[in-house]
């Protein structure tokens, strides 16, 4: 049926006007997809390791290299980033202080990393020395040298992929900065990242198509940051070892096509690689995004260790593979910040037993890996206790000790809490109602002997031991050496049975 002119003419006019809203073939042709691959908190895990919960070997730089290569072959428009804490965690660090990590990142083709707190475990000079030959920049926009007020590393880097300009900024949070040992922070100043980021985004936004913030800040600070700095399109995070299956979108009214900032973390120890694929239209707005975490498992075992890594590894194996004992049970670190856990309690017991004190204290964050049931090799103890921590013993009056316990208990399920030996306490809700030392009620006026890592005693866990008396450093043995000596004398390890926390 033929439509009358008064219907067809407006209809044609409407269709013509709508056609201007549809992308032309030329516009559609400039739509492009950027792939972002990232790691965080790899902690010196250069070789695959046995994961207690997954019951398989995971991680390792060779697997990661094969995965990176496969992604770059499918999409050359790929950017590879790391959110800090590359250093510290296995004997590779204790002996080589980060050199093989940077060499490996060069081989894998990383584009940038940000500075994490453990990257400073042997000081800024060591980090600078190790990265001077890096093929990628280290980014940190909010730490300066006190002497000259200059940034310790560059604040951002602009990358280009097929005409797409991407700015990557680097930040560390106050929470992470507090975890740096006091001597390693001497001469350095920390600055609030949010006002710095706001200023940088205002400068960068007219020059680039996409802004990424590379964070060693912890998941707790990422969402407030995204709301305070809406010009950031993507936050790649670290420090909290958070495992995210998918990116989280924080709405903040951004005109970037998705109305907010995407946040994603990739766990820790190189078990997973995070992946984000962003499709941008001709206006450089994000029209589609997908995300996943990819397990570095046996699928990627396609070649032996590169010659470079093998040259480091073979020098360590003779000593690290010596068997010194047996674990009669698995000692997992899953949920370690939720309260007492077997390995943390055992380490506190070893401190108390070795130094013959009333109480032993171990910092939860200092326990870096679990222990599998079966033979115990020297290298496993290096992975559990990678830091060169010495040990103090001292005396605390009962009222001071109570404050230490209360502060630790207030941080359960968060971070920066302690594991105790020779002491148990009762928690009703969030209130500590009773503390017992070796089965007897805490005497607020009595002085108790205490052993703890020097790192803890010096206040690096933000728990004060002010007022302690008779403070002494043990011999120059590290905590790790003390544990190795203990296992050689007591080679069969099982979970401690004594209660540490009673919840009502």
N, C-alpha and C positions, 0 to 999 in steps of 0.2 A: 504494500500500500504506500502510495506517495504521500510524504509528510508535507503539510502546508509550509509556505515560506516563513511564516511568523514563528514556526518551531525550528526549522532547519538552520536558519541564519544565527539565532542565538546559540544553538548547539555547537555549530562550527566555530563560532567566536570563543565559546568556553573551552573547547578542545584545543584551539590554538593557544589560548592563554595558559592552559595547563602544561602545554608542551615546553614552555620556558622553564618550568619547575623540574623537569626530568633531565637527568644527565645526558649530555650529548655523547656520541661515541668517543670523541676526543677526551671528554672529562672522565668517562669510565676507564679509558685506557691508562690514566695516570693514577688510578687506585693502586695502592701497593701495600704489601704485608711485610712488617718488620718482625723478626723473631729475636726474642731476648732469652738467652740462657744465663743462668746464674747459680752461684754457690754462696754459702756463708758458713762461718765457723767450721772450716774444714780441719782445723787443728792438727796440721802436720800428718794427716792420714794419707800417706803416699801409696801404701799398699792395701789390698783388700784385707778386711778383718772379719772375724767371726762375730756375728751379731746374736746376742743371747736370745732376744725375743723372736727374731726372724728365722733363727736356726739355719743360717747360711752365711757365706762370706759375701760382704757387700763393700762398695766403695773402691778406691784406688784410682790413681791418675791415669793408668793405661785404659781402664774401662771408660773413664770420663773422656779421654782423648778420642776413643773410637766413636763415642756418642756424639761429641762435638763435630767430628768430621762428617758423620752421617747427616746431621742437621744442616751443616754448611753446604753440603752437596745438593740438598733439596731446596735450600733457600740461601743464596749467597748474601742476602740482605740480613745478616745476623750480627748481633752484638753480644759479647760475652763479658760478664761482670762478676765481681766478688764483693760481698758486704763485710769483709774483715774477719779477724782472728784466723788468719792463715797459719800463724805460727803456734807452737807449743802443743804437745800432746803425746808424742812418741819419742823413742830414743833418737830418731832422726834430728829432732830439735835439740836435745840435750848435747849432742855431739857436733852438730853443724849449724845451729842457731839460725835456721831459716834458709840457708843457701839452696838446698835442693828444691825447696818449695817454689822459690822464685824462678829457678831454672825450669821446673816443671810447668809453671804458669806461662812462661815464654813459649815452651814447646806446644802447649795447648791453645795458644793464641788468644789469651785474655786481652781485653781492651782496657780495663781499668779495675782498680780495687779501692776500697776505702780503708782507713786505718781502724783496727779494732784494739781493744785494751790489751789483749795478749800479744799483739804485734809489738808492744812496748815492753815485754817482759825482761828483755836485756837492754832496754833503754832506746832512746831515739837514735843515738849514733849507730847502734847495731842495725836498726831497721833501715836507716839511710844507706848504710854500707851494703846491705843485702839487696836493696832495690836500685842501686846506682846502675846496675846492668839490666834492669827490667826493660822489656819492650813495651811497657804500658805504664801509665801514670798512677801514682797513689794520690788519692783525693781526700782532703779534710779541710773544711772551710771554717772550723770553729776552734782550733787550737793554735796558739801563737807562742813565740819565744818571748819571755819577759824582757830580755836584754834589749831587743830591738822592735818588739811588737809586730814582727813579721810572721806570717803563717808558716807552719812547719812543712806543709805540702800545699800544692795548688788547690784552689777551692772547687774548680770545675774543669771539665774538658768538653769540647764540642766535637762530635763525630758526624761524618756524612756517609750515608748509605744510599747510593743511587739518587742523589739529589735531596734526600730527606736529611734534615739537620736535627741532631739530637744532642741536647745538653745533658751532661751527667754531673751532678753535684755530690759531694761527700760530707757526711756528718757523723759525729759521735755524741752520744747522750751523756748527761751528767751521771746517770746510773753506771754506765760503762766506764766513765772517767774515774769514778770513785773506786773501781775495781783495779785500777793501776796502782802498783805498789808506790808508796810515797817517795822513795829515792828516785824512781824512774820519772816522776812528775816534776822533780826539782828543776826550776828554770822555765817551766811551761805554764801557760794560762789557758783555762777552759772558758768558752763563751757560749751563752745561750744560743742554740741553733736557730730558733724560730725567727727572731728579727733579722739575722744574717740571711736566712733563706728567703724571707720576704723581699729583702733588698736585691738579692741575686736574681730572683724570679722576675722582678720588675725590669732589671737590666737585660735579662736573657730573652724574655718572651717575644720582643719584636724581632729577634735575630734568628730564632730557631722554631722548629715545628713541633718538637716534643721535649718535655723536661722530665728527667728521671732523677730522683733523689736516692742515693745509695747510702743506706743507714746502718751504722753499728749502734743502734739505739735501744733495741728490745721492742717487742710487740706492743708493750704498754704505752709507748710514746708515739707510735706511728699514727694512730687515729687522731689524737689531738693535733699532731703536726699537720695532717692532711686537712683538717678543718681550719687551721690557722693560716695555711699556705695553699690556697685553692688552685694556684697556678701550676702546681706540680701534677703531672699526669700519672706518674707511677712511682711507688716507693718499693724498692727492693731492700729487704731488711735482714738484720742479723742480731747477734748478741744473746737473744733469749732462747735460741735453739728450737724455735717453733716450727713444727711440721704442718704445712698447709697443703691440702690436696688441690685447692683452687684459690685463685686470687679473691680478695675481699674488696668490694667497692664501697668507698666512703663518700656519700653524697655531700657536695659542698658548693653546688651551683656553677661549677666550671663549664665554660662554653666549648669544651673539648669534644663534644659528641656523646659522651657517656655521663655527663653531669657530675663528675667527681674524680676521685683519685683511686687507682687500683693499688692494693697492698699485697705483697706476697713474700713469704720466707720459705727456705728449703731445708729445714732441719739442721743437721750438723754432721761433722766428720766425713763429708763427701758421700754419705749414703745415697743421697738424692741430688738430682739436678733439677732446679726449677726452670720451667719454660713458660713463656708468654708469647702469644702471637697476636699482633695488633694490625688490623687492616685500617688504613687511612684513605679518605677520599681526596678529591682534588683540592678541597679546602683545608686539608691536613687535619680533619676531624676524625676521631676514632669511630668507625661504623660497626666494627665487629672486634671481639676479643675472645680468646680462649686461653686456658691455662691448665697446667698439669705439673705433677712432680714425677720424675722418671727415676726408678730405682737402678742404681749401678750394680747390677748382679751379673751372673755368669754369661748372660747374653752377649756381653761386650768383651769376653775373654778371647780375643782374636789374635793376640801376639804376645810374646814374652816381654818382660820388663825392658824398657829402653836401656841401652848401654850406659847412659848417664846415671840413671837411678841405680842400676845394678852395681855400679862401681862404688856407690855409697853403701848400698845394702850389704854387700858381702863382707865389708869391714866390721859390720855390727853383729852378724849372725852368730859367730862363734860364741860370743859372750851372752847375747840376748836369748839364745835358744837353750841355755842351760836350765835343766829342771831342778827346782829347789824344794818342791812340796806338792801337795795335792789338795784341791778344793773338793770337799765332800758334797757340796751343793752349789747350785748357781747363785752367784751374788749379783743381782741386778741393780742398776741405778735408776730404773724407771720410777717416776714419781718421787724422786729423792727429796725434793723440797717439801713434801707433804708431812714429814715427821721422821722419827727414827727409822733407818733402814739398815739391813744386816751389815753391809760393807762399811757404812759410816760408823756404826756402833763398834765393829771390829777394830777399825783404825783408832778410834778413841780408846778402846781397851788396850791396844798395843802401846799407845802413848803412856797411859797410866801405868801399865805393867813395866815398861822399859825404864821409866824414870821413878817408879815407886812413889807416885803421888796419890793423894786422896781422890783426885778427879782428873779425868782426861777429857780434853775438848778437841774436836776436829771440825773444821769448817766444811759444810755440805758442798759448797762450790769447789772445794779443792779435790773432791773425788771425781775424777774425770772420765772414768770408764768402769764397767763392771768386770766380773771375773767368772769365767765359765767353769762349770763342774769338770774336774779332771786334773791332769798334771798342770802345775804352775811353773811357767818359765819366767826368767828374770825380766824379759822384755815386757811381760804383762804388767809387772809392778811399775815399770817406767810409764806405761800408758795410764795406769790408775793414778799415779803420783808423778806427773811430768815436771813439776816445778822444783827448783833448787831451794826448797824451804828448809831453814834450820828450825830448831825447837827451843822454846823457853820453858823454864819451870819457875814458879813464883808462888806467892801466897795471896789469897783474897779473903777478906773478912766476909762473914755470912751475908750481911746486908748487901755488900757489893756483888756477891755471887748471885743473890736473888735478882738483882737488876739485870745481870747478864742473861739469866734464864728467861726472865719476863720479856726482854727485848727479842731474844731468839724466838720465843713462842709466838710473839705478835706477828712474826713474819712467815709462819708456816703457810705453805701453799703459794708462797710468793718467791722469795729468794733471801740470800744473806741470813740463813739461820745456821744453827750449830748442832752437832752430834755430841752426846755426853756419855761418859763412862764413870761408874761409881756414883752416879746421881740419877734419880728418877723424879718426875714431877707429875702432878695431877692438874688437868686442864678441865675446867667447867665452862663451856662456851668458849670464850676467849680469855678467861681469867685464870691465872695460875693460883691455885688454892693451897697447894702443899708441895714442899720440896723435901726430899729425903736424900741424905748422903750415906751410902752404904747401909741403907735400911733404917737410919735414925733421922728424926726431924732435923731440918737445917737449924743450926744455932746461929742467930744473926750476929753474935758478938765473937764467935770463934773464928780463928784464922785457919783456912784450909789450904793444903798444898795442891797446886794445879799445874798440869802440863798442857801445852798448846803450841801449834806452829807459830813461829815468829810473825808470820804474815797476819795472823789473827790478833796476836797480842799487840801489834803495832797499830791496830784500829782500822785495818784495811777492809774489814767486813762491816764497818760503821757500828761496831759494838765496842763500848769503852771498857778498858780495864784500869781506869784511873784509880789510883790509890793502892795498887798492888805493891807488895813489899818483898824484899829478898829475891829480886828478879835476877835470874842467872841464865846465861846461855849454856846449853849443853856443849859437849865436845862438838867439833865441826862436822859431825855426821848430819846429813840431811834427814828429813823425815823418811824419805824413800829408803835410805840406807838402813835406818832403824827398823823399818818394816821388813826389809830383806833379811836382816840379821835375825829378827824374831821368827820368820818363817823357817829359816835354816834350823833353828832350835825347836820349833813347834810346827813340823811340816804338814800336819793334817788339819785343815781349817774347816770349821763348820759355823753355822749361824750362832751368834751369842744368844743365850736364853734369858738373861736378866732383863726385866722390863725397863724401859727408859721413859715412857710416856703412858699415863693412864688418863683416858678421856671419859668424862661423865656427861 
